[in-house]
Amino acid sequence: RTQRSMFVWTACAAVSSTTVPSLAIDPLITRLLRANGAAAFPPSLDEINAAAEGLTVWRHALAAGRLPDYGGADGGLPPWPPQPLLGTLTDTLSRLSLPRATARHPSLVPAALAAVLA
């Protein structure tokens, strides 16, 4: 393992049991964040926390056949990822009809979440 991936794995392990309920409850999100350890800069614990919460919102929304709606149904949390990436991502995924596909085929949700992280 590289130093970068070890940092992300260690940070996720430390956070998963204490400050981020989504990581402790959702092994898929933990696995996705750990697999994303090849980024150029190590994320802070706050960034890992925001990503875990954001991915949880994305997971529930995609399973329900929709994209996250931070102005409505998902309004209790700050938007993730931040704009302008969120707008571009939701526009693209909507044009591809991804929410409809994940509602019909829930097994696609993990792959869709991995694409959101990529």
N, C-alpha and C positions, 0 to 999 in steps of 0.2 A: 504494500500500500504506500501511496505517496504521502508526504507530510500533509498536504492539503486534504486528502480524503480522510486521513486519520483525525484531522482537526474537526471536520464535519461530523464524522462518526462519533467522536468524543462529545462534541457539543450536542448532538441529537440525543445521545444516551443520557447526558446530564440533564437536559431539558425535559426529556420525555417522562421522567419520573417525578418532576417537581413543578415546573412552571407552565407547561403547555399541555392542557388536558387533551387536545386533539391528538398529540403525539402518543400520549399514554393510552388512549382509547383506540386509535386507528392505526393498525400496523401497516396498512397500505401507504398512508401519508409518511410514516416514519421511513419506510423502505424507499419511497420516492425521494425524500430529502437526503437520505444517505447516499443514494445512487447519483445524486446531482453534485457530488463532491469534486468535480473537475473544473469548477468555475475559476476564473482568474484570481479572485480575491476571497479570502475566507469570510463567510457571513458572520455578523454579530448575533448574539442570542436574541436580540429584538427582531432582527431580520428573519431568523429561523421561526420565531414565534408568529410573526406576521404571515409568513409563508404557510405555516401549519394551519393557522386559522383560515387563511384564504383558500387553501386547498380543500379544507373541510366544507366551506361554502360551495366551492366549485363541485365537489363530489356530490353533495346533496342536490344541487341544482341540476347537474347533468343526469343524475338518476331519475329526477322528476321530469326530464325532457325539456329543460329550459336552461338558459344561461343565468349567471348570477345577476340579481337586480338589486344593487346597493341603494337605490332610491326607493325601493318598495319592500318586497318580501325578505330581502337580506339586508335591510337597512341598519341593523344593529351593530355592524362591524365596519371598520374602514375598508374602502375598496382595495382589493389586491388582485393583480399587481397594480401599481399606481398608473395613473394616466401619463402619457398617451398610450402606453402599451395595452392597458385594459380595453380601451375603445377599439384599437386596431384588432386585438385578439377576439373580442366579442363580435365585431363586424365580420371578420373572416370565418369564425366558427359558425356564425349564423348563416352566412352564404353557403357554407358546406352542409348545412342541415345536420350538424353534429348532435345538437340536443335531441332531435327526433330519433337519430340512430341510437344514441345511448339509452333513450327511453325504451326503445324496442329491443335493444340488445345490451342489457346491463353489463355483460362481460367486457364491453368496450370502454367502460368508465376508467379503469386503471390506465389503459393506453392513452386515453384522452387527457388524463391528468399529467401523464408523463410528457405529452406534447405541450401542455400549458407551461411546464417547467423548462422545456428545452429552449 
